[in-house]
Amino acid sequence: PPGRVVLVSLTEGTTLASRAVIGAWKSFYRLSPLSMGGCRPIRLTHALLKAGFSRVQRQVVVQLGMPSEVVVAQW
């Protein structure tokens, strides 16, 4: 059946500050993934398209230096 999905995830930085924050995040993650809660920045758009979703809309929201990818897609 047709439907929609909305996903939010930590993503790569888009501003100088957010790229610095994510660079530090990745460094700590490499040393100890557990200390970062197992979270790492990912790109959701490619995975949704590969899974067969269409009309994928993406927006990156940066708050306090932390970039979040907000994706809306239709099945």
C-alpha positions as MATLAB code, in Angstrom:
seq = 'PPGRVVLVSLTEGTTLASRAVIGAWKSFYRLSPLSMGGCRPIRLTHALLKAGFSRVQRQVVVQLGMPSEVVVAQW';
ca = [
       0.000    0.000    0.000;
       1.181    3.566   -0.639;
       2.458    5.600    2.262;
       4.977    8.077    3.563;
       7.922    7.925    5.867;
       9.583   10.739    7.793;
      13.064   10.098    9.180;
      15.499   12.240   11.163;
      19.154   11.394   11.675;
      22.521   12.870   12.561;
      24.180   13.768    9.246;
      27.243   15.391    7.731;
      27.746   19.076    8.492;
      26.699   21.805    6.075;
      28.167   24.844    7.836;
      31.676   25.459    9.127;
      30.558   25.002   12.732;
      28.568   21.838   12.019;
      31.438   20.329   10.008;
      33.738   20.967   12.995;
      31.263   19.362   15.401;
      30.833   16.309   13.167;
      34.598   16.048   12.654;
      35.073   15.885   16.427;
      32.144   13.444   16.713;
      33.723   11.097   14.153;
      37.083   11.273   15.931;
      35.523   10.266   19.245;
      33.452    7.595   17.480;
      36.591    6.050   15.956;
      38.179    5.850   19.407;
      35.114    4.525   21.195;
      31.781    4.009   19.410;
      30.163    3.111   22.720;
      31.025    6.524   24.201;
      29.000    8.131   21.390;
      26.048    5.809   21.942;
      26.866    3.998   18.696;
      25.605    7.052   16.773;
      27.402    8.288   13.685;
      26.384   10.639   10.893;
      24.669    8.950    7.937;
      22.917   10.017    4.718;
      19.366    8.692    4.595;
      18.471    9.837    1.073;
      20.527    7.226   -0.785;
      19.206    4.371    1.354;
      15.581    5.408    0.795;
      16.007    5.675   -2.974;
      17.734    2.281   -3.051;
      14.846    0.799   -1.037;
      12.355    1.948   -3.676;
      10.997    5.129   -2.140;
      10.252    8.044   -4.458;
       9.764   11.792   -4.175;
      12.432   12.025   -1.492;
      12.662   15.491    0.046;
      15.664   16.338    2.220;
      16.472   19.236    4.504;
      19.384   19.664    6.899;
      18.647   21.521   10.124;
      21.595   22.718   12.215;
      20.992   23.533   15.864;
      23.844   24.346   18.266;
      26.278   23.000   15.677;
      24.550   19.604   15.374;
      23.285   18.839   11.847;
      20.156   16.714   11.501;
      18.864   15.403    8.190;
      15.066   15.454    7.904;
      13.772   13.294    5.050;
      10.221   12.783    3.771;
       9.661   10.064    1.159;
       6.737    8.325   -0.500;
       6.372    4.624   -1.186;
];
